[in-house]
Amino acid sequence: MSEVFGIPTQALFGQLLIGLINGSFYALLSLGLAVIFGLLNIINFAHGAQYMMGAFCAWFLLNKLGLSYWWALLLAPLIVGATGVVIERLMLSRLYKLDHLYGFLLTFGLALMIQGLFRHEFGSTGLPYSIPSALEGGQNLGFMFLPNYRAWVIVSSLIVCLGTWFMIEKTKLGSYLRAATENRELVQAFGINTPRMITLTYGFGVALAAFAGVMAAPIYSVSPLMGADLIIVVFAVVVIGGMGSIMGSIVTGFVLGLAEGLTKVFYPEASNVVIFVIMAIVLMIKPAGLFGAEK
Amino acid sequence: MSSRLKLCVAAAFAVSAAGAQAQYSDNVIKIGVLNDQSGTYSDLAGPGSTVAARMAVEDFGAAKKGMKVEIVVADHQNKPEVGSSIARQWFDVDKVDVIVDVPTSSVALAVNQIAKEKNKVLLVSTGASVDLTGKACTPNTIHWTYDTWSLANGTGTAVVKTGGTTWFFLTADYAFGHSLEKETEAVVLKNGGKVLGRVRHPFPSSDFSSFLLQAQASKAKIIGLANAGADTISAIKQGAEFGIVKGGQQFAGLLVFLTDVHAIGLDKAQGLLLTESFYWDLNDQTRNFSRRFAKLHKGAMPTMGQVGVYSSVLHYLKAVEALKSDADGAKVVAKMKELPTDDVVFGKGLVRQDGRKIHPMYLFEVKKPSESKGEWDYYKLRSTIPADQAFRPEKEGGCPLVKG
């Protein structure tokens, strides 16, 4: 069997595929953050908590209402997105004229409160959530055993990511959004209801987080802290990709998933810091991020 | 503020602190529960340990005996530097007499040194490193509930003897994981087994798929999980997804708590072998105790770590009562070693010179979903490891307190 640095190539393929799966989550989450930052100029630190709420929402729908995973995939983003709309209307909308820091502090505080409430109610070990029966089992690819559910994660997150990119970059609605990002007052002067558009955009970003949460529920435990650990990494992804860049966040998400996967093979101890090392290097060379426009 | 004024204020603080010390040490026994209140180990220790400490104070009848006992709680976040600074603050400023529980070995080892330096008492229940009664032993610390040697000995021996001869370790990359891996490897090799490989994962980790693939590729019969809490849960759950068990490999959970099995669910955890020093359904006494506990703790049955806090606080209070003083930590611990232990959770036992509390350990197997009669009915007893064989022999630890 051929080898790369002492690792059999077959094992390497397996690890790359795993990296791609993790990258799917990074991409989904960083995409939501990029959309929100692009239009609202808000650094949404509550994103991790909203991802966690998505997972809990799926758990509630299954255990209290008997609604399956597929319903959760549809309903959880709507429900959690609606809470996002409320947050935007009641709180965030008062902060747009202020410095970034205020939005950051507000969402960070919200995240801590939401996580605290869930932890108080459900403890920290998490709740079990099963893989839907249609996606149980897996395929033997020769070089690895790929669980069907993980394959589904890659495919569906790619579809959602590209769909979002298409909507923002290629449709008329998206052009309004991008225009509002550039100059909100001017777009409003053309008779477009920008405050409502901004509200819905925040709701959409939050819904993306909740969608990722539902996707994560069967893989990771549904636990109050599931978002807290992930969100820091996702922020690093956004910074590397360039704040506010849609395609940047998608591509960077997948690429960093791969980079992390490789680290887990060659030097597992460093796998939780490798992304931050990359971030430091990128910021030194290209302070606006890989895909960000220099201002 | 002028420097003279600063000096006056500092002096005033020093005087008032000294005054407080004389008063407190005579009148109040202050117990500090130091553990993970919010993170990965908060269900297996956390607020449940505080409940257990309160139950011990109540069962001891401190109020009736005219002893004033106070309990304070802090979250060390599994970080040695946070744990150390809380311990120093507690001992120096808040006049805490004894610190209990302390999961996360790296934190326990740090606080261990501070308790000795300040001549206070440390009763470790959920912390696991066997070094606490080995080269790091002190006259101020007792290691109560279990340790990495006893876990490795219990599960490792049983697994190798039933045919699990080749191992691959998934190890949490900090003091506890390393210690557990080392002890288990020794047991595996002693019993004629082989270790094919290991991978050290960051602590805590949420995604184990990459490490599981490496374990799968090793073709080892047994995947030893030298980690705990949420890490163990994730590894077993994701292992089921990657068809580890279906592919003919088996997990050996080297430190699994009841709350972990609760979170994994019986369908994925069934058949898992594990070693614990306590299970709620052992006898009438443990059942009664656990039901009382559950009423105070959202219906959750206690883990061995939590009952260890109960047992250690109870015995501490007995020793303080006998001495009529809590001032000298080393003297209190010496008294605790002198008195035999006896409580509803571990039965009769003793504390050795090296600070090791001795009681039986139990090898359990997780039930199939069909065998379980309801929530928390998870274990069946495979064998009992008698108290004199359950822990590392005193002479092998290299603790300087052991003479001869």
Boltz contact constraints between the chains, C-beta under 6 A:
constraints:
  - contact:
      token1: [A, 11]
      token2: [B, 217]
      max_distance: 6.0
  - contact:
      token1: [A, 14]
      token2: [B, 213]
      max_distance: 6.0
  - contact:
      token1: [A, 15]
      token2: [B, 210]
      max_distance: 6.0
  - contact:
      token1: [A, 18]
      token2: [B, 209]
      max_distance: 6.0
  - contact:
      token1: [A, 18]
      token2: [B, 210]
      max_distance: 6.0
  - contact:
      token1: [A, 22]
      token2: [B, 207]
      max_distance: 6.0
  - contact:
      token1: [A, 123]
      token2: [B, 43]
      max_distance: 6.0
  - contact:
      token1: [A, 124]
      token2: [B, 42]
      max_distance: 6.0
  - contact:
      token1: [A, 124]
      token2: [B, 43]
      max_distance: 6.0
  - contact:
      token1: [A, 125]
      token2: [B, 43]
      max_distance: 6.0
  - contact:
      token1: [A, 125]
      token2: [B, 259]
      max_distance: 6.0
  - contact:
      token1: [A, 125]
      token2: [B, 263]
      max_distance: 6.0
  - contact:
      token1: [A, 126]
      token2: [B, 263]
      max_distance: 6.0
  - contact:
      token1: [A, 128]
      token2: [B, 265]
      max_distance: 6.0
  - contact:
      token1: [A, 145]
      token2: [B, 242]
      max_distance: 6.0
  - contact:
      token1: [A, 145]
      token2: [B, 243]
      max_distance: 6.0
  - contact:
      token1: [A, 147]
      token2: [B, 241]
      max_distance: 6.0
  - contact:
      token1: [A, 220]
      token2: [B, 206]
      max_distance: 6.0
  - contact:
      token1: [A, 221]
      token2: [B, 233]
      max_distance: 6.0
  - contact:
      token1: [A, 261]
      token2: [B, 210]
      max_distance: 6.0
  - contact:
      token1: [A, 264]
      token2: [B, 210]
      max_distance: 6.0
  - contact:
      token1: [A, 268]
      token2: [B, 199]
      max_distance: 6.0
  - contact:
      token1: [A, 268]
      token2: [B, 200]
      max_distance: 6.0
  - contact:
      token1: [A, 268]
      token2: [B, 201]
      max_distance: 6.0
  - contact:
      token1: [A, 269]
      token2: [B, 173]
      max_distance: 6.0
  - contact:
      token1: [A, 269]
      token2: [B, 200]
      max_distance: 6.0
  - contact:
      token1: [A, 272]
      token2: [B, 202]
      max_distance: 6.0
